[in-house]
Amino acid sequence: MFQRAVKEINAEFIAEEKYLDSIQRTVREACNSSGMSRRDTQAVLLAIEEGATNIIRHAYLYEKGTIRLRVVIYKKLVIFSLIDFGRSFQPEGSGTVDLQKLVESGRKGGLGFYMIQKIMDSTEYISAAGRNELRMIKRIRPSRDGSVPLLRRFFGLRVKFSFWTFLIVAIIVGGSYYYMDRQTSRQLFNHLDERVAALTKTIADQAAGYVLRSRSDVEFDELIVSYMRANPELQMVALVDDEGLIMAHSEDVQSIRKPYNAPPGVDPRLWGVSQRLEDSPEALYYLAMQIETGGRDIGSAHVVYSSAQLAGKLADARVRIVLLTTLLLLFGIAGIYVLSNYFVSPIVKITQRVRRFTRGDLETELPLEGAEEFFEISRAFNEMITRLSQDRKNIVAREKMAKEIEVASQIQKTLLPHELPEVPGLEVDAFYRAASIVGGDLYDIFPISQQRYCMVVADVSGKGVPASLVMSMLRTVIQINATEATSAHEVLTKVDRYLQSNMPPSMFITIMLIIYDAETSQIKFVSAGHNPMLYYQARSGKLSTLNPTGMPLGMTSTISDDFDKRLEEVQLELKEGDLFFVFTDGVNEATNREGEQFGFDRLKSFMKRQLDDDKSFTVKQLSSSLVSELDDFSGFVKATDDITFIVARACRSRQQGTETAQGDKKAVQPEIDRQTL
C-alpha cells in the first residue's frame, strides 16, 4: 500500500497522565524528523494527547496498563498508532470510528474522536483479541519557505514591536511633513506672486510719472534696470505705451519704438493675473499691469519672473528637514527598542508560560511583577491555571463516575429478564425503555411453582443510581418472598415489611403484582398505589379499568402499620381472548413538543381501537403498535420517565398457549433511548 518506510519508532509508556509529556516528546521528535510543518506538528500533538487521554481514562479505568506508541514515517505521510490492551471503546468492532453514532449516543469521548478525525487525514479504531489500536495517518505538508521559522525566531516580539512602532511613527511624521510642506510651499509661491504683482504695480506707477514728464528713453531704461538689479526673481521688464510701442525693454534695447509682442501662449490683455510660460524650461511666469493716470490708460508694464530661486531654497530646506527627521527617528527607534523591554518582557514570560501550559504544565505560576496591568494579567492567569487544574481533576472524577454509572446500567440490564418464560395459557410480551442511563422501573415474569407465575411492574420514586439500587433490591426481595406463594396480598405485605427498615425514608415504590395460576386460568393481583390495570373482555368487547386500593411500598411506619389492611386483592378468571395490560406512568405521561401528555384516556382509546379492529393480533404486535404510537406522539422530545409495561392475553388452550409462547419467544433486552447511551 505504501512505499518503503523511511523510519520506524516504537515506544511503550505507563498509562498514566503524568507520562503524556513523554509521549508528546517522542511524537514531536518523529514529526520534526519527517519534515512536517510546525503547524501540523502542533495539531498532531493535540490529537495524540486526546487519544492517549481517552485510553488512560476509559480503557484502563479500572486497572493499570501500558500504551504502545508506534510511529512509521514514510516519504509523504506518517502513521501514528496508539495500542492498548484495556477495555475497547467500540465493543461492536466496526473498525472505523463511527462519529455519527458517537454523537447521537452521547458516549464519553465522542467529541475527542471528532477532533482527532478533523486533525488527521485518516483515523481507524481496530479492536480484536483483547488488543485495541487507534491508527491515525497524517500527510506531510512541509513549510513553503524553510527560512520562515528562522525569520520568525529572529524577529522576536521586541523587534516586531520596535519595527511596527517605528513604521507607525514614520507614517505619522511623513504624512505630517508632506501636508505641512504642501501648505508652506503653496503659501510661499502665493506670496511670491503677490510680491511681484505689487512690484509691477510700483513700476507702472513710476512709469506713469515718467510719461507725464516726458522723460527720455535712457531714464526709462534706468528705471527698469534698477528694479531688475534689486529683485533677482525678475527675468524681464518691458514698458509699452498706449499705442503698443515699446518704451523700455530689459532684454532688447534695439526694440525701442517697435511694436511689443507678448511671449507665445499668454494673453497680454489679461491684466494683473500671473500666467505660466509653458514653453520655458524654467518655472517662468508672465504678469501684465496697466499704466494709468487720472483714470486714463497711457500704457502697460509687462514682467516675466521666475520661481526657481524660491524652489531651490525649498529643496535645500527639505533635505535638511529630512536628514534631521531621519536622525531623530533612528534615535527614537533605539529608544523604543529599549523601552519595549519594559512592556514586552512580561508578555514574553506569559507566552512562555502558555507554551508550558499547552505541554501539560499546570503547576508553575507566573511571577507577580511589572506594571499594574501585567500584575493583574499574571494573577488572573495563575488563577485560571489553578481552576483548570482543579477542573481537570474534577473531569477525571466525573469521567470515572460516568463509567461507574455505565457499569451500573449494564448490571441493571442483567437483572431484567433476558427471555420471557413460557407461560401456559398466556401469550405474554413486555417492554422497557429507560429515560436515562439507569432507570427506576422494574418488570419481571418468573415461575413461583409448577403451575403459578408471578408478574411484576413497579416504579421506584426518583431517578438515577439511587432508584436503580432500590429497584435491584426490590426484585430480589420479591423473588424470595414469592416462592410457593398463592396470594399476591401475602407477597406484597412481606415485601413492605422488609423495605420499611431497608429503604431510604424519602423514597417509595408503586407496584402492581399479579399471581397467575395456569391450572385454573385465574389471576390474583394487588396494587400498591400503582396505575390501574386495563382489562379487556373478549366476549363482550369491553375495556375496563381495575384499580384495587393500596398504599405505596416503603412509606413511613406511622402510615404503613395497616398496609396489609388497606391492600385489596382482586381475583379474575381469564376467558378465551381476555387481555390485561399493566404499565408505569411513563406511558400515560409521555409528552410532546407542546407539553401535552399522552394521557390515560388516549391510551384507553388506542387499546380499544386496536383490540376491536383486529381479533387475530398477537400481543407482540400490540406492544409494537403502542410503542410506535408513543414515539409518534412524542416526536423528538426526550422522555422524562421510564416506560415499562406487560401485556398478556389468554390463549385457547394450555398447549396452544405454550406453542404461541414458543413461536413468539423473544429476547427482551431492555430498549434504551439512544440519547441516553
C-alpha positions in Angstrom: 0.0 0.0 0.0 2.8 2.4 0.9 6.4 2.8 -0.2 9.2 1.6 2.0 9.3 3.2 5.4 11.9 5.8 6.0 11.9 5.4 9.8 10.0 3.5 12.4 9.8 4.4 16.1 8.4 2.1 18.8 8.0 3.1 22.5 5.9 2.0 25.5 4.7 4.1 28.3 2.7 3.6 31.5 -0.9 4.5 31.0 -0.9 7.5 33.4 -1.4 11.2 32.7 2.0 12.2 34.1 3.6 10.3 31.1 1.7 12.3 28.5 4.7 14.7 28.2 7.0 11.8 27.3 4.6 10.6 24.7 4.4 14.1 23.2 8.2 14.5 23.2 8.5 11.2 21.2 5.8 12.3 18.7 7.4 15.8 18.3 10.8 14.3 17.5 9.2 12.0 15.0 7.3 14.9 13.3 10.4 17.0 13.2 12.5 14.2 11.6 9.7 13.7 9.0 9.9 17.3 7.9 6.3 18.0 9.0 5.4 21.7 9.3 5.3 23.3 12.7 1.6 23.9 12.4 0.8 20.3 11.5 3.1 19.1 14.3 1.1 21.1 16.9 -2.1 19.6 15.6 -0.8 16.1 15.7 0.4 16.6 19.3 -3.1 17.6 20.2 -4.7 14.6 18.5 -2.2 12.2 20.2 -2.8 13.7 23.6 -6.6 13.4 23.1 -6.2 9.7 22.0 -3.8 8.8 24.9 -6.0 10.6 27.4 -9.1 8.6 26.3 -7.1 5.4 26.6 -6.0 6.3 30.1 -9.4 7.4 31.3 -11.5 4.7 29.6 -9.5 1.7 28.5 -7.7 1.5 31.9 -10.4 3.0 34.1 -10.4 0.0 36.5 -6.9 -1.2 36.0 -3.3 -0.2 35.2 -1.7 -0.8 31.9 0.6 0.5 29.2 0.3 2.4 26.0 2.4 1.4 23.0 3.3 4.1 20.6 4.3 3.1 17.0 5.3 5.8 14.5 6.0 4.8 10.9 7.5 7.6 8.8 7.1 7.4 5.0 8.2 10.0 2.4 4.8 11.7 2.1 2.9 10.6 5.3 3.3 9.4 8.9 1.3 6.7 10.6 0.7 7.0 14.3 -0.6 4.0 16.3 -1.7 4.0 19.9 -2.0 0.4 21.1 -3.6 -0.7 24.4 -4.9 -3.9 26.0 -7.7 -2.5 28.1 -11.4 -2.1 27.5 -12.5 -1.4 23.9 -14.1 2.0 23.0 -16.3 0.2 20.4 -17.3 -3.3 21.6 -19.2 -3.7 18.3 -15.9 -3.7 16.5 -17.0 -1.7 13.5 -13.4 -0.9 12.5 -13.8 2.7 11.6 -14.7 5.3 14.2 -18.4 6.0 13.7 -18.6 9.7 14.6 -22.4 10.0 13.9 -23.1 7.1 16.3 -20.9 8.6 19.0 -22.6 12.0 18.7 -26.1 10.5 18.7 -25.4 8.2 21.6 -23.6 10.9 23.7 -20.9 8.5 24.8 -17.9 9.9 26.5 -15.0 10.5 24.1 -17.2 11.2 21.1 -16.1 14.8 20.7 -12.5 13.7 21.3 -12.7 11.4 18.3 -14.4 14.1 16.3 -11.4 16.4 17.0 -9.0 13.6 16.1 -10.8 13.0 12.8 -10.7 16.7 11.9 -7.0 16.9 12.6 -5.8 13.6 11.0 -6.3 12.7 7.3 -7.4 9.2 8.2 -8.5 7.6 11.5 -9.3 4.0 12.3 -10.0 2.1 15.6 -9.3 -1.6 15.5 -10.2 -3.9 18.3 -9.6 -7.6 18.2 -8.5 -10.4 20.6 -8.1 -8.0 23.6 -5.9 -5.6 21.6 -7.1 -2.1 20.7 -5.3 0.1 18.1 -6.1 3.7 17.3 -4.4 4.3 14.0 -4.0 7.8 12.6 -2.5 8.9 9.3 -1.2 12.5 8.7 0.2 13.6 5.3 3.4 15.6 5.3 2.8 19.2 4.2 6.2 20.9 4.7 6.6 24.7 5.1 6.5 26.6 1.8 9.6 28.5 2.8 12.1 26.8 5.1 13.5 30.1 6.2 10.3 31.3 7.6 10.7 29.7 11.1 14.2 31.1 11.3 13.0 34.5 10.4 10.2 34.2 12.9 12.7 33.3 15.6 15.0 36.2 14.6 12.2 38.7 14.5 11.2 38.4 18.1 8.4 40.3 19.9 10.8 43.2 20.8 11.9 43.6 17.2 8.4 43.4 15.9 7.2 45.9 18.5 10.0 48.3 17.6 9.6 47.9 13.9 5.9 48.5 13.9 6.2 51.4 16.3 8.8 52.9 14.1 6.7 52.3 11.0 3.6 53.9 12.5 5.6 56.9 13.8 7.3 57.3 10.4 4.0 57.2 8.6 2.6 59.9 11.0 5.7 62.1 10.7 5.9 61.6 6.9 2.2 62.4 6.5 2.5 65.4 8.7 5.6 66.6 6.8 4.0 66.1 3.4 1.0 68.1 4.5 3.0 70.9 6.0 5.3 71.1 3.0 2.5 71.4 0.6 0.8 74.1 2.6 4.1 76.0 3.2 5.1 75.8 -0.5 1.7 77.0 -1.6 1.9 79.9 0.7 5.4 80.9 -0.3 4.6 80.8 -4.0 1.4 82.7 -3.5 3.5 85.3 -1.6 5.9 85.5 -4.5 3.0 86.1 -6.9 1.7 88.9 -4.6 5.1 90.5 -4.2 5.7 90.5 -7.9 2.3 91.9 -8.5 2.9 94.7 -6.0 6.4 95.3 -7.6 4.8 95.5 -11.1 2.2 98.0 -9.8 5.0 100.1 -8.4 6.9 100.0 -11.7 3.7 101.0 -13.6 3.1 103.9 -11.2 6.6 105.3 -11.6 6.4 104.8 -15.4 3.2 106.9 -15.4 5.1 109.8 -13.8 7.9 109.4 -16.4 5.4 109.5 -19.2 3.7 112.6 -17.9 7.0 114.4 -17.5 8.2 113.2 -21.0 11.3 111.5 -19.7 13.9 110.3 -22.1 14.3 106.6 -23.2 17.5 106.4 -21.1 15.6 107.2 -17.9 13.0 104.6 -18.8 15.9 102.0 -19.2 17.5 103.1 -15.9 14.1 102.6 -14.2 13.6 99.0 -15.3 17.3 98.2 -14.8 17.2 99.4 -11.2 14.3 97.1 -10.5 15.9 94.2 -12.2 19.0 94.5 -10.1 17.1 94.9 -6.8 14.8 91.9 -7.5 16.7 88.8 -8.8 13.4 86.9 -9.4 12.6 89.4 -12.2 13.7 88.0 -15.6 12.3 90.6 -17.9 10.6 94.0 -17.6 9.1 95.9 -20.6 7.2 99.2 -20.7 4.8 99.8 -23.6 2.9 103.0 -24.5 -0.8 103.3 -25.3 -0.1 102.6 -29.0 1.7 99.3 -28.3 5.2 100.6 -28.9 8.0 99.6 -26.6 9.3 102.4 -24.3 11.8 100.3 -22.5 12.9 96.6 -22.6 15.3 94.9 -20.2 16.4 92.3 -22.8 16.4 94.1 -26.1 17.4 97.8 -26.2 17.1 97.7 -30.0 13.4 97.1 -29.8 12.5 100.5 -28.5 9.8 102.3 -30.5 8.9 99.0 -32.1 5.6 97.1 -31.6 5.6 94.9 -28.4 5.0 91.1 -29.0 4.0 89.2 -25.9 5.6 85.7 -25.3 3.7 82.9 -27.0 0.9 81.2 -25.1 -0.1 84.3 -22.9 -2.7 87.0 -23.2 -1.1 90.5 -22.8 -4.6 92.0 -22.1 -5.2 89.8 -19.0 -4.2 92.4 -16.5 -3.0 91.6 -13.0 -3.1 87.8 -13.5 0.0 85.6 -13.4 0.3 83.3 -16.5 2.9 80.5 -16.7 5.0 80.3 -19.8 4.5 76.7 -20.9 7.4 76.6 -23.4 10.1 77.8 -21.0 12.4 75.2 -19.4 12.3 77.0 -16.1 9.3 77.9 -13.9 8.6 81.4 -15.5 5.5 83.4 -15.1 4.2 86.4 -17.0 2.3 89.3 -15.5 0.9 92.5 -17.2 -0.3 95.6 -15.5 -1.8 98.8 -16.9 -0.1 102.2 -16.6 -2.8 104.7 -15.6 -3.0 108.3 -14.7 -6.1 110.3 -13.9 -8.3 107.3 -14.8 -6.8 107.1 -18.3 -4.7 104.2 -19.7 -1.4 105.5 -21.1 0.5 102.2 -21.5 1.3 98.9 -19.8 4.1 97.2 -17.8 5.0 93.6 -18.6 7.0 91.4 -16.3 8.5 87.9 -16.5 9.6 86.4 -13.2 11.0 83.1 -12.1 10.2 80.9 -9.0 13.4 78.8 -9.5 15.2 80.6 -6.7 12.4 80.0 -4.3 12.1 76.3 -5.3 15.8 75.8 -4.8 15.6 77.2 -1.3 12.7 75.0 -0.5 14.5 71.9 -1.8 17.5 72.7 0.4 15.2 73.2 3.4 13.5 69.8 2.6 16.8 68.0 2.6 17.9 69.4 5.9 14.5 68.6 7.5 14.5 65.0 6.1 18.0 64.4 7.4 17.2 65.8 10.8 13.9 63.8 11.0 15.6 60.6 10.0 18.3 61.1 12.6 15.7 61.7 15.2 13.7 58.6 14.1 16.8 56.5 14.4 17.3 57.7 17.9 13.6 57.2 18.5 13.7 53.6 17.3 16.6 52.8 19.6 14.7 54.3 22.5 11.6 52.4 21.5 13.5 49.1 21.4 14.9 49.8 24.9 11.5 50.9 26.2 9.9 47.8 24.7 11.7 45.6 27.2 9.5 47.2 29.9 6.3 46.3 28.1 7.3 43.1 26.2 9.2 41.2 28.9 6.1 40.4 30.9 4.3 39.4 27.7 7.2 37.1 26.7 7.0 35.5 30.1 3.3 35.0 29.7 3.8 33.5 26.3 6.4 31.1 27.6 4.1 30.1 30.4 1.3 29.4 27.9 3.5 27.2 25.9 4.4 25.2 29.0 0.7 25.0 29.8 0.0 23.5 26.3 2.6 20.9 27.1 0.8 19.9 30.3 2.5 22.0 33.0 -0.3 23.1 35.3 1.8 23.7 38.4 4.3 26.5 37.5 2.9 30.0 38.3 3.8 33.4 36.7 5.8 35.8 38.9 3.6 38.7 40.1 5.7 41.6 38.9 5.7 44.5 36.4 3.2 47.3 35.9 -0.2 47.1 37.5 -1.8 45.8 34.3 0.7 43.0 33.9 0.5 42.2 37.6 -3.3 41.7 37.1 -2.8 39.6 34.0 -0.3 37.4 35.7 -2.6 37.0 38.7 -5.6 36.2 36.5 -3.6 33.7 34.5 -2.4 32.0 37.7 -6.0 31.8 38.9 -7.1 30.4 35.6 -4.4 27.7 35.7 -5.4 26.8 39.2 -9.0 26.5 38.2 -8.1 24.5 35.1 -6.0 22.1 37.1 -8.9 21.6 39.5 -11.4 21.2 36.7 -9.1 18.7 35.1 -9.1 16.6 38.3 -12.9 17.1 38.5 -13.3 15.9 34.9 -11.3 12.8 35.7 -13.5 12.2 38.7 -16.7 12.8 36.7 -15.5 10.5 33.9 -14.8 7.8 36.5 -18.3 8.3 38.0 -19.8 8.2 34.5 -18.1 4.9 33.8 -19.3 3.6 37.1 -22.9 4.7 36.3 -22.5 3.0 32.9 -21.4 -0.2 34.6 -24.4 0.1 37.0 -26.6 0.4 33.9 -25.1 -2.8 32.4 -25.6 -4.6 35.7 -29.2 -3.3 35.9 -29.9 -4.7 32.4 -28.7 -8.1 33.5 -31.3 -8.1 36.3 -34.2 -7.6 33.9 -35.5 -10.8 32.1 -33.4 -11.6 29.0 -36.1 -14.0 27.8 -39.8 -14.2 28.8 -40.7 -17.6 30.2 -43.2 -19.8 28.5 -46.4 -19.3 30.5 -49.1 -22.0 29.8 -52.4 -20.5 28.7 -51.0 -17.0 28.3 -49.4 -15.1 25.5 -47.1 -12.5 27.1 -45.0 -9.6 26.0 -43.1 -6.9 27.9 -41.3 -3.6 27.1 -38.8 -1.4 29.0 -37.2 1.8 28.0 -35.1 3.8 30.5 -35.3 7.7 30.4 -31.7 8.0 31.5 -28.6 5.7 31.7 -30.1 3.9 34.7 -33.8 3.7 35.4 -36.1 3.1 38.3 -38.7 0.9 36.7 -39.0 -2.8 37.1 -40.8 -5.6 35.3 -40.4 -9.3 35.9 -42.1 -12.5 35.0 -40.9 -15.7 36.8 -42.4 -19.0 37.9 -43.0 -19.5 41.6 -44.3 -23.1 41.4 -45.0 -25.7 38.8 -48.3 -24.0 37.7 -48.1 -20.5 39.1 -46.3 -17.4 37.8 -45.6 -14.0 39.3 -45.7 -10.9 37.2 -44.5 -7.5 38.5 -44.5 -4.0 37.2 -43.1 -1.4 39.6 -41.9 2.2 39.6 -39.4 3.5 42.2 -39.7 7.2 43.1 -36.8 9.3 41.8 -34.3 8.6 39.1 -30.7 7.7 38.6 -28.5 5.4 40.6 -30.5 5.5 43.9 -33.6 4.4 42.2 -31.8 1.7 40.3 -30.3 0.3 43.5 -33.7 0.2 45.2 -35.1 -1.4 42.1 -32.4 -4.1 42.2 -33.2 -4.7 45.9 -36.9 -4.9 45.2 -36.5 -7.5 42.5 -34.6 -9.8 44.8 -37.0 -9.3 47.8 -40.0 -10.1 45.6 -38.4 -13.3 44.1 -37.5 -14.5 47.6 -41.0 -13.9 49.1 -43.0 -15.0 46.1 -41.7 -18.6 46.2 -44.5 -21.1 46.6 -46.9 -18.1 47.4 -50.6 -18.4 46.5 -51.7 -14.9 47.4 -50.4 -11.6 45.9 -51.6 -9.9 49.1 -49.3 -12.0 51.2 -46.3 -11.5 49.0 -46.6 -7.7 48.9 -47.2 -7.5 52.6 -43.9 -9.3 53.3 -42.0 -7.2 50.8 -43.3 -4.0 52.5 -42.2 -5.2 56.0 -38.7 -5.8 54.7 -38.5 -2.4 52.9 -39.6 -0.5 56.0 -36.1 -0.9 57.5 -34.0 -1.2 54.4 -35.1 1.7 52.1 -34.3 5.4 52.4 -37.3 7.2 54.1 -37.5 9.7 51.3 -38.3 7.0 48.7 -41.3 4.9 47.9 -42.4 2.3 45.4 -45.7 1.8 43.4 -46.2 -1.7 42.2 -48.7 -4.0 40.5 -48.1 -7.6 41.5 -50.0 -10.5 39.8 -50.0 -14.2 40.5 -51.3 -16.3 37.6 -52.5 -19.9 38.1 -52.2 -21.8 34.8 -54.3 -24.7 36.1 -57.4 -22.5 36.9 -56.6 -19.6 34.4 -57.1 -17.2 37.3 -55.1 -14.2 38.3 -54.8 -12.6 41.7 -53.4 -9.1 41.8 -52.8 -6.2 44.1 -51.8 -2.6 43.5 -49.6 -0.6 45.9 -50.6 2.9 44.7 -49.8 1.9 41.1 -51.5 2.8 37.8 -54.7 0.9 37.2 -54.8 -2.3 35.1 -56.6 -2.2 31.7 -58.7 -5.4 31.3 -60.3 -6.4 28.0 -63.1 -9.0 27.9 -63.0 -10.7 24.5 -66.6 -11.9 24.7 -68.2 -8.6 25.4 -65.5 -6.4 23.8 -65.5 -4.2 27.0 -62.3 -2.5 28.1 -62.4 -1.8 31.8 -60.2 -0.2 34.4 -59.2 -2.2 37.5 -57.6 -0.3 40.3 -57.6 -2.1 43.7 -56.8 0.1 46.7 -53.4 0.0 48.3 -50.6 2.3 49.6 -47.1 2.6 48.0 -44.3 0.4 49.5 -41.8 1.9 51.8 -43.9 4.7 53.3 -43.2 5.9 56.8 -44.1 3.5 59.7 -46.8 5.7 61.1 -48.8 5.3 58.0 -47.8 1.8 56.9 -48.8 -0.1 60.1 -52.1 -1.0 58.4 -50.5 -1.6 55.0 -51.9 -5.1 54.8 -55.4 -4.0 55.8 -55.5 -1.3 53.1 -54.1 -3.6 50.4 -57.0 -5.0 48.4 -56.6 -8.2 46.4 -58.7 -8.8 43.2 -59.2 -12.2 41.6 -60.2 -12.7 38.0 -60.8 -15.8 35.9 -59.5 -15.3 32.4 -61.6 -16.4 29.5 -60.5 -17.1 25.9 -59.0 -14.0 24.4 -59.2 -11.9 27.6 -56.3 -9.4 27.9 -54.8 -7.4 30.7 -52.3 -4.5 30.4 -50.1 -3.3 33.3 -47.9 -0.2 32.9 -45.9 2.6 34.6 -46.8 6.3 34.4 -44.0 6.8 31.8 -46.7 5.6 29.3 -49.5 7.9 30.0 -47.2 10.9 31.0 -45.2 10.8 27.7 -45.0 14.4 26.5 -44.9 16.1 23.0 -43.4 19.4 22.0 -46.3 21.4 23.1 -46.1 19.9 26.6 -49.2 17.9 26.2 -49.3 14.4 27.9 -50.3 11.2 26.1 -52.9 10.7 28.9 -54.9 7.8 30.2 -57.9 8.5 28.0 -55.8 8.4 24.8 -54.2 5.2 26.0 -57.6 3.5 26.5 -58.9 4.8 23.2 -55.8 3.4 21.4 -56.1 0.0 23.1 -59.8 -0.3 22.4 -59.4 0.6 18.8 -56.5 -1.9 18.3 -58.4 -4.7 20.1 -61.7 -4.1 18.2 -60.2 -3.7 14.8 -58.1 -6.9 14.6 -59.1 -10.0 16.5 -56.1 -12.0 15.1 -53.4 -9.8 16.6 -50.6 -11.0 18.7 -49.5 -9.3 21.9 -46.2 -8.7 20.3 -47.9 -6.8 17.5 -50.0 -4.8 20.1 -46.8 -4.0 22.0 -45.0 -2.7 18.9 -48.0 -0.6 17.8 -48.2 1.0 21.2 -44.5 1.9 21.2 -44.8 3.4 17.7 -47.9 5.4 18.8 -45.9 6.8 21.8 -42.9 7.7 19.6 -45.1 9.4 17.0 -46.8 11.4 19.7 -43.6 12.5 21.5 -41.6 13.1 18.3 -38.0 14.1 19.3 -38.9 15.2 22.8 -36.7 13.3 25.3 -38.6 11.1 27.7 -38.7 12.3 31.3 -39.7 9.0 32.8 -39.1 5.3 32.2 -41.6 3.4 30.0 -42.5 -0.1 31.2 -45.4 -2.4 30.6 -46.5 -6.0 30.5 -49.3 -7.2 28.2 -50.8 -10.7 28.4 -53.7 -12.5 26.6 -55.4 -15.8 27.5 -55.0 -18.5 24.8 -57.4 -21.2 23.6 -55.7 -24.0 25.5 -52.7 -24.5 27.6 -51.0 -26.4 24.8 -51.8 -23.6 22.3 -50.6 -21.0 24.7 -47.3 -22.9 25.0 -46.9 -23.1 21.3 -47.7 -19.4 20.9 -45.2 -18.6 23.6 -42.6 -20.7 21.8 -43.4 -19.1 18.5 -43.3 -15.6 19.9 -40.5 -16.3 22.3 -38.0 -13.4 22.1 -35.1 -11.8 23.9 -36.5 -8.8 25.7 -33.3 -6.9 26.1 -34.4 -3.6 27.6 -34.7 -0.9 24.9 -32.5 2.1 25.8 -33.2 5.5 24.3 -30.3 6.3 22.0 -29.9 9.7 23.5 -29.0 8.2 26.9 -26.3 5.7 25.9 
